[in-house]
Amino acid sequence: MDLFQRPTGEALPLSQERLITVFKENDWRYFIDDEDDFGALWDGSTFFFLLRGDEQEILHIQSLWNREIDPERLDDVRIFIEEWHRTHFWPKCFYRIREDGKVRVFTENNIDWEHGVTDKQLQQQVTCAVASSRSFYDGLEAELAL
């Protein structure tokens, strides 16, 4: 099923409990941290599945790559991200520079489920966000020859 097709099954409000159910049904491991944020690890990268919006209707999936980049490679990272955004719909990719100068790379994927979401749609958003993020990280790793 495509994310934008009419859902089969009942579209219910988004909730962390529903995400947990989808993870359990797919035998995906997950954790809930000290701040009650729902997360998981894929290939060493950390993914968070956060509910945003006034009604907690937006599923914001953000990941942090498991590598740190030296600051002298920042231009290479910027060029790769710009090219990725020109040629791919997902995920949104960005970086942050830490106080020690190391570059950390992130991805995110957001969908507004204001009118409800089926379990199948939740599963597909998670699968799409994780797969597209991993593809981005694999490409960046190859580009930087890490």
C-alpha positions in Angstrom: 0.0 0.0 0.0 1.2 3.5 -0.8 1.3 6.0 2.0 -1.1 8.2 0.1 -3.6 5.6 -0.9 -7.0 5.3 0.8 -6.3 3.2 3.9 -7.7 -0.3 4.4 -8.6 -0.9 8.0 -9.6 1.6 10.5 -7.6 4.9 10.7 -7.1 5.7 14.3 -5.3 8.5 16.1 -1.5 8.2 16.2 -0.1 7.2 19.6 3.1 5.8 21.0 1.2 2.7 22.1 0.2 2.1 18.4 3.9 2.5 17.4 4.9 -0.1 20.0 2.3 -2.5 18.6 3.6 -2.1 15.1 7.2 -2.7 16.3 6.1 -5.8 18.2 4.2 -7.2 15.3 7.3 -6.8 13.1 9.7 -8.1 15.7 11.6 -4.8 15.7 13.6 -4.0 18.8 13.0 -0.6 20.4 13.7 1.3 23.6 12.1 4.1 25.6 14.6 6.5 27.0 14.6 8.5 30.3 12.6 11.3 28.6 9.9 8.8 27.4 11.1 9.1 23.8 10.6 6.1 21.7 13.6 4.9 19.7 15.4 2.1 17.9 18.7 1.2 16.5 19.3 0.1 12.8 22.9 -0.6 11.7 24.2 1.3 14.7 22.3 4.5 13.9 19.8 5.8 16.4 16.2 6.5 15.2 13.6 8.4 17.3 9.9 8.2 16.6 8.4 11.3 18.1 4.9 12.6 18.2 4.6 16.3 17.4 1.8 18.8 16.7 -1.0 20.2 18.9 -2.8 16.8 18.8 0.3 14.6 18.6 -0.8 13.8 15.1 2.6 14.2 13.3 5.0 11.3 13.4 8.5 12.8 13.3 11.1 10.2 12.6 14.7 11.4 13.2 17.9 9.5 13.0 21.5 10.2 14.0 24.2 8.5 12.0 26.6 6.4 14.0 29.7 8.1 12.6 31.3 11.4 13.4 32.9 13.4 10.6 36.0 15.5 10.9 35.4 19.2 10.3 37.7 19.3 7.2 35.2 17.0 5.4 32.3 19.4 6.0 32.2 20.7 2.5 32.0 17.1 1.2 29.1 16.4 3.5 27.3 19.6 2.4 27.8 18.8 -1.3 26.5 15.2 -0.8 23.4 16.5 1.2 22.6 19.1 -1.5 22.9 16.4 -4.3 20.7 14.0 -2.2 18.0 16.6 -1.8 18.0 17.3 -5.6 17.5 13.7 -6.5 15.5 12.2 -3.6 12.2 13.0 -1.9 13.2 11.4 1.4 14.6 11.8 3.9 15.4 15.3 4.8 19.1 15.3 5.7 21.1 17.8 7.7 24.2 18.1 9.9 25.2 19.8 13.1 28.6 20.8 14.3 29.4 19.9 17.9 31.4 22.0 20.3 34.5 19.9 19.7 34.1 20.6 15.9 33.0 17.1 14.9 30.2 16.9 12.4 27.1 14.8 13.2 24.7 13.9 10.4 20.9 13.4 10.8 17.9 12.5 8.7 14.2 13.1 9.3 10.8 12.1 7.9 7.5 13.7 8.9 3.9 12.8 8.1 0.9 14.5 9.5 -1.7 11.9 10.4 -4.4 14.5 11.4 -7.2 12.3 10.1 -5.9 9.0 11.6 -3.6 6.3 10.5 -3.8 2.6 10.0 -1.2 0.2 11.4 -0.2 -0.7 7.8 0.5 3.0 7.1 2.5 3.3 10.3 4.5 0.3 9.3 5.1 1.7 5.9 6.2 5.1 7.2 8.7 3.5 9.6 10.0 1.2 6.8 10.4 4.0 4.4 12.1 6.4 6.9 14.6 3.7 8.0 15.3 2.4 4.5 15.8 5.8 2.9 17.9 7.0 5.8 20.1 3.9 5.6 20.4 4.4 1.9 21.5 8.0 2.5 24.1 7.0 5.2 25.4 4.2 2.9 25.9 6.7 0.1 27.5 9.3 2.3 29.9 6.6 3.7 30.9 5.6 0.2 31.3 9.2 -0.9 33.6 10.0 2.1 35.4 6.6 1.7 34.9 5.8 5.4 
